[in-house]
Amino acid sequence: MTLNNGQWKVPTAILATIISIITIVSVITDGKISKHEAEFETKQQKSVVEIKTDIATLKARSEENQRRLQSIEEQGKHTQELVEQLIRER
């Protein structure tokens, strides 16, 4: 069975339509994937910034607490020295 030029038009049109539909679906899907990836990246960057801020805050608090602890230790030593001095003077 041989097809003349007129008979090839319908299968060619169907094939072209199928390829066009596949291309359109692919482009739409790629666009949605790209949008999702961009949103995810933005959220991830925001989370990283928040975590870094939290770490910096905790570090600053830790350093302040360490300074307070050292101050308390120094006051305790001074108090102990005063008590020892009072005991010696008695």
C-alpha positions in Angstrom: 0.0 0.0 0.0 1.4 3.3 -1.0 0.3 6.7 0.2 0.2 9.7 -2.1 0.9 13.3 -0.9 -2.6 14.0 0.2 -2.7 10.9 2.4 0.4 11.9 4.3 -1.1 15.2 5.4 -3.3 13.7 8.1 -0.7 11.5 9.8 1.9 14.4 9.6 -0.6 16.8 11.1 -1.4 14.4 13.9 2.3 13.8 14.6 3.0 17.6 14.5 0.1 18.1 17.0 1.4 15.4 19.3 4.9 16.9 19.2 3.4 20.4 19.9 1.4 19.1 22.9 4.5 17.3 24.3 6.6 20.4 23.9 3.9 22.7 25.6 3.5 20.2 28.5 7.3 20.0 28.8 7.7 23.8 28.9 4.9 24.2 31.4 6.4 21.5 33.6 9.9 23.0 33.4 8.5 26.4 34.4 6.7 24.9 37.4 9.9 23.0 38.5 12.0 26.1 38.1 9.5 28.2 40.1 9.4 25.5 42.8 13.2 25.4 42.9 13.5 29.2 43.2 11.0 29.3 46.0 12.8 26.4 47.8 16.1 28.2 47.4 14.7 31.4 48.8 13.2 29.6 51.8 16.5 27.7 52.4 18.5 31.0 52.3 16.1 32.6 54.8 16.4 29.6 57.1 20.2 29.8 56.9 20.2 33.5 57.7 17.9 32.8 60.7 20.1 30.0 61.9 23.2 32.1 61.7 21.5 35.0 63.5 20.4 32.5 66.3 23.9 31.2 66.6 25.4 34.7 66.8 22.8 35.6 69.5 23.5 32.4 71.5 27.3 33.0 71.2 26.9 36.6 72.5 24.7 35.4 75.4 27.3 32.7 76.2 30.1 35.2 76.2 28.1 37.6 78.5 27.2 34.7 80.8 30.9 33.7 80.9 31.9 37.3 81.9 29.2 37.3 84.6 30.5 34.0 85.9 34.0 35.3 86.0 32.8 38.4 87.9 31.0 36.2 90.4 34.0 34.0 90.9 36.2 37.1 91.5 33.7 38.5 94.0 33.6 35.1 95.7 37.4 35.0 95.9 37.4 38.5 97.3 34.7 37.6 99.9 36.7 34.5 100.8 39.8 36.7 101.3 37.9 39.1 103.5 36.5 36.2 105.6 40.0 34.7 106.0 41.3 38.1 107.0 38.5 38.6 109.6 39.3 35.1 111.0 43.0 35.9 111.3 42.2 39.2 113.0 40.1 37.6 115.7 
